[in-house]
């Protein structure tokens, strides 16, 4: 090949290369590739299927008797601090989703309170702050002091607490209201509450009225629990009963608490004795499987029985905020932190309480806790299989 042809071919090849390079750049400039579509990793894995996250467990603290009158009110006045009785247990109370206890001192609207040893209680209005600021979302009013300030005091108490974001159970202006259940919604679940007392007045249960739910009304207890089960995920019943200053529960305490569990309650929390009483893990009587309407097994069935879930009964949690400084047992109480997971009770932590200076609760130290729990043959935690 001559030199002229080699030069021509080289020039031609160079020209073709330049043309191709120019064309490629023009294409890239005018035809940018689309941006990559951002996709969630779980979408790639699950497609259109619904993602169901396991709900977070619920924690509820139960305590016993709370009295914000008499020496407790006097201590609050001297300190100028309505939260004084709760100061040393505040972090503990706030560590759960909410707390529930028995309020033994009405809020009549008057700030007058009788000194000890008066048995007619009334709490000054400012003392509600200790309840509000320490996670009490619901209180039982079913007790022998709820009418210390008469019916007007009870109605004022319910309205006043409601205005401060605290629901109440166990008492009201008529029997229907006294037995009306309340529900606290938390983390997508409904926790139902009922309460009943051995007495309507502070007369040992002799006189009845329509303002306080009474423990002997098992028909009301049953119907309210069954109704509550239709829309609540977990049920707690408060029980105000027993002989004061004793360790052993009375027969009526046992009968009521077990009946509540038989009807469908998950936990029963007792108070009134002012001493801590035993704890029972109660498994209801075996129930027949669905019947043919005549009490026997369904046609073609085996007649097998199904086991109801267990219930946890605290016969008395003792005092929580009180001024009974005259004995060691009345200065001790028991709080419990309930853990509810997937609508089942999975754990109950037992936290002993010591009351000091006629008013103020604190957590018991390890030695005190061991002594208090040994008195009811308990350890610090009760675990349940979910």
MOPE-V453784 format. One record per pair of residues at least 4 apart in sequence whose ideal C-beta (glycine too) atoms are under 8 Angstrom apart, sorted by the first residue. I is the first residue (numbers start at 0). GAP is how many residues later the second one is. D is the distance in whole Angstrom. If there is no record, write none. Layout:
BEGIN
((I & GAP & D) (I & GAP & D))
END
This chain:
BEGIN
((0 & 4 & 5) (0 & 5 & 6) (1 & 4 & 7) (2 & 4 & 6) (3 & 4 & 6) (4 & 4 & 6) (5 & 4 & 6) (6 & 4 & 6) (7 & 4 & 6) (8 & 4 & 6) (9 & 4 & 6) (10 & 4 & 6) (11 & 4 & 6) (12 & 4 & 6) (13 & 4 & 6) (14 & 4 & 6) (15 & 4 & 6) (16 & 4 & 6) (17 & 4 & 6) (18 & 4 & 6) (19 & 4 & 6) (20 & 4 & 7) (21 & 4 & 6) (22 & 4 & 6) (23 & 4 & 7) (24 & 4 & 6) (25 & 4 & 6) (26 & 4 & 5) (27 & 4 & 7) (38 & 4 & 6) (38 & 5 & 6) (39 & 4 & 7) (40 & 4 & 7) (41 & 4 & 6) (41 & 9 & 6) (42 & 4 & 7) (45 & 5 & 6) (53 & 288 & 8) (54 & 132 & 6) (54 & 133 & 6) (54 & 134 & 7) (54 & 286 & 8) (54 & 287 & 7) (55 & 131 & 5) (56 & 282 & 5) (56 & 283 & 6) (56 & 284 & 4) (56 & 289 & 7) (57 & 39 & 6) (57 & 128 & 6) (57 & 129 & 6) (57 & 131 & 6) (57 & 133 & 7) (57 & 176 & 8) (57 & 281 & 7) (57 & 282 & 4) (57 & 283 & 8) (58 & 36 & 7) (58 & 37 & 4) (58 & 38 & 5) (58 & 278 & 6) (58 & 279 & 7) (58 & 280 & 6) (58 & 281 & 8) (59 & 36 & 6) (59 & 37 & 6) (59 & 38 & 6) (59 & 39 & 7) (59 & 40 & 6) (59 & 131 & 7) (59 & 176 & 7) (59 & 277 & 7) (59 & 278 & 5) (59 & 280 & 7) (60 & 31 & 7) (60 & 32 & 6) (60 & 34 & 8) (60 & 35 & 4) (60 & 37 & 8) (60 & 38 & 4) (60 & 39 & 7) (60 & 74 & 7) (60 & 274 & 6) (60 & 275 & 7) (60 & 276 & 5) (60 & 277 & 8) (61 & 37 & 8) (61 & 38 & 5) (61 & 39 & 7) (61 & 174 & 7) (61 & 205 & 7) (61 & 207 & 5) (61 & 252 & 7) (61 & 255 & 7) (61 & 273 & 7) (61 & 274 & 5) (61 & 276 & 7) (62 & 36 & 7) (62 & 37 & 7) (62 & 38 & 4) (62 & 39 & 8) (62 & 254 & 6) (62 & 257 & 4) (62 & 270 & 7) (62 & 272 & 5) (62 & 290 & 8) (63 & 37 & 7) (63 & 38 & 6) (63 & 205 & 8) (63 & 207 & 4) (63 & 252 & 7) (63 & 253 & 3) (63 & 254 & 5) (63 & 255 & 6) (63 & 256 & 5) (63 & 269 & 5) (63 & 270 & 7) (63 & 271 & 8) (64 & 36 & 8) (64 & 37 & 5) (64 & 39 & 5) (64 & 78 & 8) (64 & 206 & 5) (64 & 207 & 7) (64 & 209 & 7) (64 & 253 & 7) (64 & 254 & 5) (64 & 255 & 6) (64 & 256 & 8) (64 & 257 & 6) (64 & 268 & 8) (65 & 35 & 5) (65 & 36 & 6) (65 & 37 & 5) (65 & 38 & 6) (65 & 39 & 8) (65 & 65 & 8) (65 & 73 & 8) (65 & 254 & 5) (65 & 255 & 5) (65 & 256 & 8) (66 & 5 & 6) (66 & 37 & 5) (66 & 38 & 5) (66 & 54 & 6) (66 & 78 & 8) (66 & 254 & 6) (66 & 255 & 5) (66 & 256 & 7) (67 & 4 & 5) (67 & 5 & 6) (67 & 8 & 8) (67 & 17 & 7) (67 & 35 & 8) (67 & 37 & 5) (67 & 55 & 4) (67 & 56 & 8) (67 & 59 & 4) (67 & 62 & 7) (67 & 253 & 7) (68 & 4 & 5) (68 & 36 & 4) (68 & 44 & 5) (68 & 45 & 7) (68 & 52 & 4) (68 & 53 & 5) (68 & 54 & 5) (69 & 4 & 7) (69 & 35 & 8) (69 & 43 & 6) (69 & 44 & 7) (69 & 45 & 6) (69 & 46 & 5) (69 & 48 & 7) (69 & 51 & 7) (69 & 253 & 6) (70 & 4 & 6) (70 & 44 & 7) (70 & 45 & 5) (70 & 252 & 4) (70 & 254 & 8) (70 & 287 & 4) (70 & 288 & 6) (71 & 4 & 7) (71 & 13 & 6) (71 & 55 & 8) (71 & 249 & 6) (71 & 250 & 7) (71 & 251 & 5) (71 & 286 & 7) (71 & 287 & 4) (72 & 4 & 6) (72 & 40 & 5) (72 & 50 & 6) (72 & 51 & 6) (72 & 54 & 6) (73 & 4 & 6) (73 & 39 & 8) (73 & 41 & 7) (73 & 284 & 8) (74 & 4 & 6) (74 & 9 & 6) (74 & 10 & 7) (74 & 282 & 6) (74 & 283 & 6) (74 & 284 & 4) (74 & 285 & 7) (75 & 4 & 8) (75 & 5 & 6) (75 & 6 & 6) (75 & 8 & 5) (75 & 9 & 7) (75 & 48 & 8) (75 & 50 & 8) (75 & 51 & 6) (75 & 54 & 8) (75 & 283 & 7) (76 & 47 & 8) (78 & 5 & 5) (80 & 6 & 8) (81 & 44 & 5) (81 & 45 & 5) (81 & 46 & 8) (81 & 47 & 4) (81 & 48 & 5) (82 & 4 & 6) (82 & 7 & 7) (82 & 46 & 6) (82 & 47 & 5) (82 & 50 & 6) (82 & 51 & 7) (83 & 46 & 7) (83 & 275 & 7) (83 & 276 & 6) (84 & 45 & 6) (84 & 236 & 5) (84 & 274 & 5) (84 & 275 & 5) (84 & 276 & 6) (85 & 4 & 5) (85 & 7 & 7) (85 & 44 & 5) (85 & 47 & 8) (85 & 48 & 5) (85 & 235 & 7) (85 & 274 & 8) (85 & 275 & 7) (86 & 273 & 7) (87 & 272 & 6) (87 & 273 & 6) (87 & 274 & 4) (87 & 275 & 7) (88 & 4 & 6) (88 & 45 & 8) (88 & 246 & 8) (88 & 264 & 7) (88 & 272 & 5) (88 & 273 & 6) (88 & 274 & 6) (89 & 4 & 6) (89 & 43 & 8) (89 & 44 & 6) (90 & 4 & 6) (91 & 243 & 7) (91 & 259 & 7) (91 & 271 & 6) (92 & 6 & 5) (92 & 41 & 5) (92 & 42 & 5) (92 & 43 & 8) (93 & 40 & 7) (93 & 41 & 5) (94 & 242 & 8) (95 & 39 & 7) (95 & 241 & 6) (96 & 89 & 5) (96 & 90 & 7) (97 & 37 & 5) (97 & 38 & 7) (97 & 39 & 4) (97 & 40 & 7) (97 & 86 & 6) (97 & 88 & 7) (98 & 35 & 7) (98 & 36 & 5) (98 & 37 & 5) (98 & 38 & 7) (99 & 36 & 7) (99 & 37 & 7) (99 & 38 & 5) (99 & 39 & 7) (99 & 40 & 7) (99 & 93 & 7) (99 & 136 & 7) (99 & 138 & 8) (99 & 169 & 7) (100 & 35 & 7) (100 & 38 & 6) (100 & 39 & 7) (100 & 219 & 6) (101 & 37 & 7) (101 & 38 & 5) (101 & 40 & 8) (101 & 41 & 6) (101 & 93 & 8) (101 & 136 & 6) (101 & 138 & 6) (101 & 169 & 5) (101 & 170 & 8) (102 & 28 & 8) (102 & 36 & 4) (102 & 37 & 7) (102 & 38 & 6) (102 & 40 & 8) (102 & 54 & 8) (102 & 58 & 8) (102 & 65 & 8) (103 & 17 & 6) (103 & 39 & 6) (103 & 41 & 5) (103 & 42 & 8) (104 & 16 & 4) (104 & 17 & 6) (104 & 18 & 4) (104 & 40 & 7) (104 & 43 & 8) (105 & 15 & 7) (105 & 16 & 6) (105 & 17 & 7) (105 & 39 & 7) (105 & 40 & 6) (105 & 41 & 8) (105 & 42 & 6) (105 & 43 & 4) (105 & 47 & 4) (105 & 48 & 6) (105 & 50 & 8) (105 & 51 & 4) (106 & 15 & 8) (106 & 16 & 5) (106 & 18 & 6) (106 & 20 & 8) (106 & 21 & 6) (106 & 46 & 8) (106 & 49 & 6) (106 & 50 & 5) (106 & 53 & 5) (106 & 54 & 7) (107 & 14 & 5) (107 & 41 & 4) (107 & 44 & 7) (107 & 45 & 4) (107 & 48 & 6) (107 & 49 & 7) (108 & 16 & 7) (108 & 44 & 8) (108 & 47 & 5) (108 & 51 & 7) (109 & 12 & 6) (109 & 39 & 8) (110 & 13 & 4) (110 & 14 & 6) (110 & 15 & 8) (111 & 10 & 7) (111 & 12 & 8) (112 & 8 & 7) (112 & 9 & 5) (112 & 10 & 7) (112 & 11 & 6) (113 & 4 & 3) (113 & 6 & 6) (113 & 7 & 8) (113 & 8 & 7) (115 & 207 & 6) (118 & 26 & 8) (118 & 83 & 6) (119 & 28 & 5) (119 & 29 & 8) (120 & 24 & 5) (120 & 27 & 5) (121 & 26 & 7) (121 & 27 & 5) (121 & 31 & 7) (122 & 4 & 5) (122 & 5 & 7) (124 & 35 & 7) (126 & 4 & 8) (127 & 4 & 6) (127 & 32 & 7) (127 & 33 & 7) (127 & 36 & 5) (127 & 38 & 8) (128 & 4 & 6) (129 & 4 & 6) (129 & 191 & 8) (130 & 5 & 4) (130 & 8 & 7) (130 & 30 & 8) (130 & 33 & 8) (130 & 35 & 6) (131 & 4 & 7) (131 & 32 & 5) (131 & 33 & 7) (131 & 34 & 7) (135 & 30 & 6) (136 & 28 & 7) (136 & 29 & 6) (136 & 30 & 7) (136 & 47 & 5) (137 & 28 & 7) (137 & 29 & 4) (137 & 30 & 7) (137 & 31 & 7) (137 & 44 & 6) (137 & 46 & 6) (137 & 55 & 6) (138 & 22 & 7) (138 & 27 & 6) (138 & 28 & 8) (138 & 29 & 6) (138 & 30 & 8) (139 & 28 & 7) (139 & 29 & 6) (139 & 30 & 5) (139 & 53 & 8) (139 & 55 & 4) (139 & 98 & 4) (139 & 100 & 7) (140 & 5 & 5) (140 & 13 & 7) (140 & 16 & 7) (140 & 17 & 7) (140 & 27 & 5) (140 & 28 & 7) (140 & 29 & 5) (140 & 30 & 4) (140 & 54 & 7) (140 & 71 & 8) (141 & 4 & 7) (141 & 27 & 7) (141 & 28 & 3) (141 & 29 & 6) (141 & 36 & 7) (141 & 53 & 4) (141 & 54 & 5) (141 & 55 & 4) (141 & 70 & 6) (141 & 71 & 5) (141 & 96 & 6) (141 & 98 & 5) (142 & 27 & 8) (142 & 54 & 5) (142 & 56 & 8) (142 & 69 & 8) (142 & 97 & 4) (142 & 128 & 8) (142 & 129 & 7) (143 & 53 & 7) (143 & 54 & 8) (143 & 55 & 4) (143 & 56 & 8) (143 & 57 & 6) (143 & 58 & 4) (143 & 59 & 8) (143 & 61 & 8) (143 & 96 & 7) (143 & 128 & 7) (144 & 57 & 6) (145 & 8 & 6) (145 & 11 & 8) (145 & 24 & 8) (145 & 25 & 5) (145 & 51 & 8) (145 & 65 & 8) (145 & 66 & 6) (146 & 4 & 7) (146 & 6 & 7) (146 & 7 & 6) (146 & 53 & 7) (146 & 54 & 6) (146 & 62 & 8) (146 & 64 & 6) (146 & 65 & 7) (147 & 5 & 7) (147 & 54 & 7) (148 & 4 & 2) (148 & 5 & 7) (148 & 7 & 8) (148 & 8 & 8) (149 & 4 & 7) (150 & 4 & 6) (150 & 22 & 7) (150 & 60 & 6) (151 & 4 & 6) (152 & 4 & 6) (153 & 4 & 7) (153 & 17 & 6) (153 & 18 & 8) (153 & 19 & 8) (153 & 57 & 6) (154 & 4 & 6) (154 & 18 & 6) (155 & 4 & 6) (156 & 4 & 6) (156 & 11 & 8) (157 & 4 & 6) (157 & 10 & 5) (157 & 13 & 7) (157 & 14 & 7) (158 & 4 & 6) (159 & 4 & 7) (160 & 5 & 4) (160 & 6 & 8) (160 & 7 & 6) (161 & 4 & 7) (161 & 5 & 7) (161 & 6 & 7) (166 & 15 & 5) (166 & 17 & 7) (166 & 26 & 8) (167 & 14 & 7) (168 & 11 & 7) (168 & 12 & 7) (168 & 13 & 5) (168 & 24 & 5) (168 & 25 & 6) (168 & 26 & 4) (168 & 44 & 8) (168 & 69 & 7) (169 & 8 & 6) (169 & 24 & 7) (169 & 25 & 3) (169 & 26 & 6) (169 & 27 & 7) (169 & 42 & 7) (169 & 43 & 5) (169 & 68 & 7) (169 & 70 & 8) (170 & 6 & 8) (170 & 7 & 5) (170 & 24 & 8) (170 & 40 & 6) (170 & 41 & 5) (170 & 42 & 7) (171 & 4 & 8) (171 & 5 & 3) (171 & 6 & 5) (171 & 8 & 7) (171 & 39 & 7) (172 & 4 & 6) (172 & 38 & 7) (173 & 4 & 7) (173 & 36 & 5) (173 & 37 & 7) (174 & 4 & 6) (174 & 35 & 4) (174 & 36 & 8) (174 & 38 & 8) (174 & 45 & 8) (175 & 4 & 6) (177 & 32 & 7) (177 & 33 & 6) (177 & 34 & 6) (177 & 35 & 4) (178 & 15 & 7) (178 & 34 & 5) (178 & 38 & 8) (178 & 41 & 5) (178 & 45 & 5) (179 & 44 & 8) (180 & 11 & 5) (180 & 12 & 6) (180 & 13 & 5) (180 & 43 & 6) (180 & 46 & 7) (180 & 47 & 5) (180 & 51 & 8) (181 & 10 & 7) (181 & 11 & 5) (182 & 7 & 5) (182 & 8 & 7) (182 & 9 & 5) (182 & 10 & 7) (182 & 45 & 8) (182 & 48 & 7) (182 & 49 & 6) (183 & 6 & 8) (183 & 7 & 5) (183 & 9 & 7) (184 & 4 & 7) (184 & 5 & 5) (184 & 6 & 8) (185 & 5 & 7) (188 & 44 & 5) (188 & 45 & 7) (188 & 151 & 7) (188 & 154 & 7) (189 & 41 & 6) (189 & 42 & 5) (189 & 43 & 5) (189 & 44 & 8) (190 & 41 & 7) (190 & 42 & 7) (190 & 43 & 5) (190 & 44 & 8) (190 & 45 & 7) (190 & 149 & 8) (191 & 36 & 4) (191 & 37 & 8) (191 & 39 & 8) (191 & 40 & 3) (191 & 42 & 7) (191 & 43 & 5) (191 & 44 & 7) (192 & 42 & 8) (192 & 43 & 5) (192 & 44 & 8) (192 & 45 & 7) (193 & 19 & 8) (193 & 27 & 7) (193 & 30 & 6) (193 & 31 & 7) (193 & 34 & 7) (193 & 41 & 7) (193 & 42 & 8) (193 & 43 & 5) (193 & 44 & 7) (193 & 66 & 8) (193 & 71 & 8) (194 & 18 & 6) (194 & 42 & 7) (194 & 43 & 4) (194 & 44 & 8) (194 & 45 & 7) (195 & 17 & 4) (195 & 18 & 6) (195 & 19 & 5) (195 & 21 & 7) (195 & 25 & 7) (195 & 41 & 7) (195 & 42 & 7) (195 & 43 & 6) (195 & 44 & 7) (195 & 60 & 7) (196 & 15 & 5) (196 & 16 & 7) (196 & 17 & 7) (196 & 18 & 7) (196 & 43 & 4) (196 & 44 & 7) (196 & 75 & 8) (197 & 7 & 5) (197 & 16 & 8) (197 & 17 & 5) (197 & 42 & 6) (197 & 43 & 4) (197 & 44 & 8) (197 & 54 & 7) (197 & 74 & 7) (198 & 4 & 7) (198 & 5 & 6) (198 & 6 & 4) (198 & 7 & 8) (198 & 13 & 8) (198 & 41 & 8) (199 & 5 & 8) (199 & 7 & 6) (199 & 8 & 5) (199 & 9 & 5) (199 & 11 & 7) (199 & 12 & 4) (199 & 14 & 7) (200 & 5 & 8) (200 & 6 & 5) (200 & 8 & 8) (202 & 4 & 5) (207 & 6 & 7) (212 & 4 & 7) (212 & 7 & 7) (214 & 6 & 8) (214 & 24 & 7) (214 & 26 & 6) (214 & 37 & 7) (214 & 41 & 5) (215 & 36 & 8) (216 & 4 & 6) (217 & 4 & 6) (217 & 38 & 8) (217 & 41 & 6) (218 & 4 & 6) (219 & 4 & 6) (220 & 4 & 6) (220 & 16 & 8) (220 & 35 & 8) (220 & 38 & 7) (220 & 39 & 6) (220 & 42 & 6) (221 & 4 & 6) (221 & 37 & 8) (221 & 41 & 5) (222 & 4 & 6) (223 & 4 & 6) (224 & 4 & 6) (224 & 10 & 6) (224 & 12 & 7) (224 & 35 & 7) (224 & 38 & 4) (224 & 39 & 5) (224 & 40 & 6) (225 & 4 & 8) (225 & 37 & 7) (225 & 38 & 7) (227 & 4 & 5) (227 & 7 & 6) (227 & 36 & 8) (228 & 6 & 7) (228 & 35 & 5) (232 & 110 & 5) (233 & 32 & 5) (233 & 106 & 5) (233 & 109 & 6) (233 & 111 & 8) (234 & 29 & 6) (234 & 30 & 5) (234 & 31 & 5) (234 & 32 & 8) (235 & 29 & 7) (235 & 30 & 7) (235 & 31 & 5) (235 & 32 & 8) (235 & 33 & 7) (236 & 20 & 8) (236 & 23 & 5) (236 & 28 & 5) (236 & 30 & 7) (236 & 31 & 5) (236 & 32 & 7) (237 & 30 & 8) (237 & 31 & 5) (237 & 32 & 8) (237 & 33 & 7) (238 & 14 & 7) (238 & 17 & 6) (238 & 18 & 6) (238 & 21 & 8) (238 & 29 & 6) (238 & 30 & 7) (238 & 31 & 4) (238 & 32 & 8) (239 & 30 & 7) (239 & 31 & 6) (239 & 32 & 5) (240 & 9 & 7) (240 & 11 & 6) (240 & 12 & 5) (240 & 15 & 7) (240 & 29 & 7) (240 & 31 & 6) (241 & 4 & 7) (241 & 7 & 6) (241 & 8 & 5) (241 & 11 & 5) (241 & 28 & 7) (241 & 30 & 5) (241 & 31 & 4) (241 & 35 & 7) (241 & 73 & 7) (241 & 74 & 6) (242 & 5 & 8) (242 & 7 & 6) (242 & 30 & 6) (243 & 28 & 7) (243 & 29 & 5) (243 & 30 & 6) (243 & 31 & 8) (244 & 28 & 7) (244 & 29 & 6) (244 & 30 & 6) (244 & 82 & 8) (244 & 84 & 7) (244 & 85 & 7) (245 & 27 & 6) (245 & 29 & 6) (245 & 31 & 8) (246 & 28 & 6) (246 & 29 & 8) (246 & 30 & 6) (246 & 31 & 7) (246 & 128 & 7) (246 & 129 & 8) (247 & 29 & 7) (247 & 30 & 8) (248 & 4 & 4) (248 & 5 & 6) (248 & 21 & 8) (248 & 28 & 5) (248 & 29 & 7) (248 & 66 & 4) (248 & 67 & 7) (249 & 4 & 7) (250 & 4 & 6) (251 & 4 & 6) (252 & 4 & 6) (252 & 17 & 6) (252 & 62 & 6) (253 & 4 & 6) (253 & 61 & 8) (254 & 4 & 6) (255 & 4 & 6) (255 & 12 & 8) (256 & 4 & 7) (256 & 11 & 4) (256 & 13 & 7) (256 & 23 & 7) (256 & 25 & 7) (256 & 56 & 4) (256 & 58 & 7) (257 & 4 & 6) (257 & 24 & 6) (257 & 26 & 8) (257 & 53 & 8) (257 & 55 & 7) (258 & 4 & 6) (259 & 5 & 4) (259 & 8 & 5) (259 & 51 & 7) (260 & 4 & 5) (260 & 5 & 8) (260 & 7 & 7) (260 & 21 & 5) (260 & 23 & 6) (260 & 49 & 8) (260 & 50 & 3) (260 & 52 & 7) (261 & 22 & 5) (261 & 23 & 7) (261 & 46 & 8) (264 & 46 & 6) (265 & 43 & 7) (265 & 45 & 6) (265 & 46 & 7) (265 & 79 & 6) (266 & 44 & 7) (266 & 45 & 5) (266 & 46 & 8) (266 & 47 & 8) (266 & 71 & 6) (266 & 78 & 7) (267 & 43 & 7) (267 & 44 & 7) (267 & 45 & 5) (267 & 46 & 7) (268 & 45 & 5) (268 & 48 & 6) (268 & 67 & 8) (269 & 7 & 7) (269 & 43 & 7) (269 & 44 & 6) (269 & 45 & 5) (269 & 46 & 5) (269 & 47 & 7) (270 & 45 & 6) (270 & 46 & 6) (270 & 47 & 7) (271 & 44 & 7) (272 & 4 & 6) (272 & 43 & 4) (272 & 45 & 7) (273 & 42 & 8) (273 & 44 & 6) (273 & 45 & 6) (273 & 48 & 7) (273 & 50 & 6) (273 & 55 & 8) (273 & 56 & 5) (274 & 41 & 6) (274 & 43 & 6) (274 & 54 & 5) (274 & 55 & 7) (274 & 57 & 8) (275 & 40 & 6) (275 & 41 & 7) (275 & 42 & 4) (275 & 53 & 8) (275 & 56 & 6) (275 & 57 & 7) (275 & 58 & 5) (275 & 96 & 7) (275 & 99 & 7) (275 & 100 & 6) (276 & 37 & 8) (276 & 38 & 4) (276 & 39 & 4) (276 & 41 & 8) (276 & 99 & 7) (277 & 37 & 6) (277 & 98 & 5) (277 & 99 & 7) (277 & 100 & 8) (278 & 33 & 7) (278 & 34 & 7) (278 & 35 & 6) (278 & 36 & 7) (278 & 71 & 8) (278 & 97 & 6) (278 & 99 & 6) (278 & 103 & 7) (279 & 32 & 8) (279 & 33 & 4) (279 & 35 & 7) (280 & 29 & 6) (280 & 30 & 8) (280 & 31 & 6) (280 & 32 & 8) (280 & 101 & 7) (281 & 28 & 7) (281 & 29 & 5) (281 & 30 & 8) (281 & 31 & 5) (282 & 24 & 7) (282 & 25 & 7) (282 & 27 & 5) (282 & 28 & 8) (283 & 24 & 4) (283 & 26 & 8) (283 & 27 & 7) (285 & 19 & 4) (285 & 20 & 8) (285 & 21 & 6) (285 & 22 & 8) (286 & 18 & 6) (286 & 19 & 6) (286 & 21 & 6) (287 & 7 & 7) (287 & 8 & 8) (287 & 9 & 7) (287 & 15 & 8) (287 & 17 & 6) (288 & 8 & 6) (288 & 9 & 7) (288 & 12 & 6) (288 & 13 & 8) (288 & 14 & 7) (288 & 15 & 5) (288 & 16 & 6) (288 & 17 & 5) (289 & 8 & 6) (289 & 11 & 8) (290 & 4 & 6) (290 & 5 & 6) (290 & 6 & 6) (290 & 7 & 6) (291 & 4 & 6) (291 & 5 & 7) (291 & 6 & 5) (291 & 7 & 6) (295 & 7 & 7) (296 & 4 & 4) (296 & 5 & 7) (296 & 6 & 4) (296 & 7 & 8) (308 & 35 & 7) (309 & 74 & 7) (311 & 33 & 6) (311 & 36 & 6) (311 & 70 & 7) (313 & 20 & 7) (313 & 22 & 7) (316 & 16 & 6) (316 & 17 & 5) (316 & 18 & 7) (316 & 19 & 7) (317 & 11 & 8) (317 & 12 & 8) (317 & 14 & 6) (317 & 15 & 4) (317 & 16 & 6) (317 & 35 & 8) (318 & 5 & 6) (318 & 11 & 6) (318 & 12 & 7) (318 & 13 & 7) (318 & 14 & 5) (318 & 34 & 8) (318 & 36 & 6) (319 & 13 & 5) (319 & 15 & 7) (319 & 33 & 6) (319 & 35 & 8) (319 & 41 & 6) (320 & 34 & 7) (320 & 38 & 7) (320 & 39 & 8) (320 & 40 & 6) (321 & 8 & 7) (321 & 33 & 6) (322 & 35 & 4) (322 & 36 & 6) (323 & 6 & 4) (323 & 7 & 7) (323 & 31 & 8) (324 & 5 & 8) (324 & 6 & 6) (324 & 30 & 8) (324 & 32 & 8) (324 & 33 & 5) (325 & 4 & 7) (326 & 4 & 7) (327 & 4 & 7) (329 & 25 & 8) (330 & 23 & 6) (330 & 24 & 5) (330 & 25 & 7) (331 & 20 & 7) (331 & 21 & 7) (331 & 22 & 6) (331 & 23 & 7) (331 & 32 & 8) (331 & 40 & 6) (332 & 19 & 7) (332 & 20 & 4) (332 & 21 & 8) (332 & 22 & 7) (332 & 28 & 7) (333 & 16 & 6) (333 & 17 & 7) (333 & 18 & 6) (333 & 19 & 7) (333 & 38 & 7) (333 & 42 & 8) (334 & 15 & 8) (334 & 16 & 5) (334 & 17 & 8) (334 & 18 & 6) (335 & 12 & 5) (335 & 13 & 6) (335 & 14 & 6) (335 & 15 & 7) (336 & 11 & 7) (336 & 12 & 4) (336 & 14 & 7) (337 & 7 & 6) (337 & 9 & 7) (337 & 10 & 5) (338 & 6 & 7) (338 & 7 & 5) (338 & 8 & 4) (338 & 9 & 7) (338 & 10 & 8) (339 & 4 & 7) (339 & 5 & 6) (339 & 6 & 7) (340 & 5 & 5) (340 & 45 & 6) (341 & 44 & 6) (343 & 40 & 7) (343 & 42 & 5) (344 & 39 & 5) (345 & 37 & 7) (345 & 38 & 5) (345 & 39 & 8) (345 & 40 & 5) (346 & 34 & 6) (346 & 35 & 7) (346 & 36 & 6) (346 & 37 & 7) (347 & 33 & 7) (347 & 34 & 4) (347 & 36 & 8) (348 & 31 & 7) (348 & 32 & 5) (349 & 23 & 6) (349 & 28 & 6) (349 & 29 & 7) (349 & 30 & 5) (349 & 31 & 7) (349 & 32 & 7) (350 & 12 & 6) (350 & 13 & 8) (350 & 18 & 8) (350 & 29 & 8) (351 & 11 & 8) (351 & 12 & 4) (351 & 16 & 6) (351 & 17 & 5) (351 & 20 & 4) (351 & 21 & 6) (352 & 8 & 5) (352 & 9 & 7) (352 & 10 & 7) (352 & 11 & 6) (353 & 7 & 7) (353 & 8 & 5) (353 & 9 & 8) (353 & 10 & 5) (353 & 14 & 6) (354 & 4 & 7) (354 & 5 & 7) (354 & 6 & 6) (354 & 7 & 8) (355 & 4 & 5) (355 & 6 & 6) (363 & 4 & 4) (363 & 5 & 4) (363 & 8 & 6) (364 & 4 & 7) (365 & 4 & 6) (366 & 4 & 7) (367 & 4 & 6) (368 & 4 & 6) (368 & 11 & 7) (369 & 4 & 6) (370 & 4 & 7) (371 & 4 & 8) (372 & 5 & 5) (372 & 6 & 6) (372 & 7 & 7) (373 & 4 & 8) (377 & 4 & 8))
END
